[in-house]
């Protein structure tokens, strides 16, 4: 299984993560977690694993807005946005 790390522009990262999501046969994990001083998007599919990190929820929300433009299954990204909102208020 390929593990990918991204340290590039938000748009390029969104395109790469969308490619992973769009081309997978099985989505294993798609979640957001609040770690010490950062928000992390976890992506695990049958063929690749990726993480994307932002410093705060506002930036992660901006990233998700970009990601939704490229993802085929926009409902998954909407669920992530809801998950992010839950993190902000808990």
C-alpha positions as CSV (number, residue, x, y, z in Angstrom):
1,X,0.0,0.0,0.0
2,X,1.4,3.4,-1.0
3,X,1.6,6.1,1.7
4,X,1.6,9.6,0.5
5,X,2.6,12.8,2.3
6,X,1.8,16.2,0.9
7,X,3.7,19.4,1.5
8,X,2.6,21.6,-1.4
9,X,-0.1,24.0,-2.5
10,X,-3.6,23.4,-1.1
11,X,-5.0,23.0,-4.6
12,X,-2.4,20.5,-5.6
13,X,-2.9,18.5,-2.4
14,X,-6.7,18.6,-2.9
15,X,-6.2,17.3,-6.5
16,X,-3.9,14.4,-5.3
17,X,-6.2,13.4,-2.5
18,X,-9.3,13.5,-4.8
19,X,-7.4,11.3,-7.2
20,X,-6.8,8.8,-4.4
21,X,-10.5,8.9,-3.5
22,X,-11.8,8.9,-7.0
23,X,-9.7,5.9,-8.1
24,X,-10.1,3.6,-5.1
25,X,-12.1,0.4,-5.0
26,X,-12.7,0.5,-1.3
27,X,-12.6,3.5,1.1
28,X,-11.3,2.2,4.5
29,X,-11.0,5.5,6.4
30,X,-11.9,9.1,5.7
31,X,-11.8,11.1,8.9
32,X,-10.7,14.3,10.6
33,X,-9.1,14.5,14.0
34,X,-8.0,17.2,16.2
35,X,-4.4,16.5,17.3
36,X,-2.2,18.8,19.4
37,X,-2.2,22.2,17.6
38,X,-3.3,20.8,14.2
39,X,-6.2,19.3,12.3
40,X,-5.5,16.1,10.4
41,X,-7.4,14.6,7.5
42,X,-6.9,10.9,7.3
43,X,-7.5,9.0,4.0
44,X,-7.0,5.3,3.7
45,X,-8.2,3.3,0.7
46,X,-7.4,-0.2,-0.6
47,X,-4.5,1.2,-2.6
48,X,-3.2,4.3,-0.8
49,X,-3.0,6.1,2.5
50,X,-2.6,9.9,2.9
51,X,-2.7,12.5,5.6
52,X,-3.3,16.2,5.1
53,X,-2.6,18.6,8.0
54,X,-3.7,22.2,8.6
55,X,-3.0,24.4,11.6
56,X,-6.6,25.3,12.4
57,X,-10.2,24.4,11.5
58,X,-10.7,27.5,9.3
59,X,-7.8,26.4,7.1
60,X,-9.0,22.8,7.0
61,X,-12.5,24.0,6.0
62,X,-10.9,26.0,3.2
63,X,-9.0,22.9,2.1
64,X,-12.2,20.8,2.1
65,X,-13.9,23.5,0.0
66,X,-11.1,23.0,-2.6
67,X,-11.2,19.2,-2.3
68,X,-15.0,19.0,-3.0
69,X,-14.3,20.6,-6.4
70,X,-12.3,17.6,-7.4
71,X,-13.9,14.7,-5.6
72,X,-16.4,12.6,-7.4
73,X,-18.3,11.7,-4.2
74,X,-19.1,15.1,-2.8
75,X,-21.2,13.7,0.0
76,X,-18.1,12.2,1.6
77,X,-16.5,15.6,1.7
78,X,-19.7,17.2,3.1
79,X,-19.6,14.6,5.9
80,X,-16.0,15.7,6.6
81,X,-17.1,19.3,6.8
82,X,-19.8,18.3,9.4
83,X,-17.2,16.3,11.3
84,X,-15.0,19.4,11.4
85,X,-17.8,21.6,12.7
86,X,-18.4,19.0,15.4
87,X,-14.7,19.3,16.4
88,X,-15.0,23.1,16.7
89,X,-17.9,22.9,19.0
90,X,-16.8,20.1,21.3
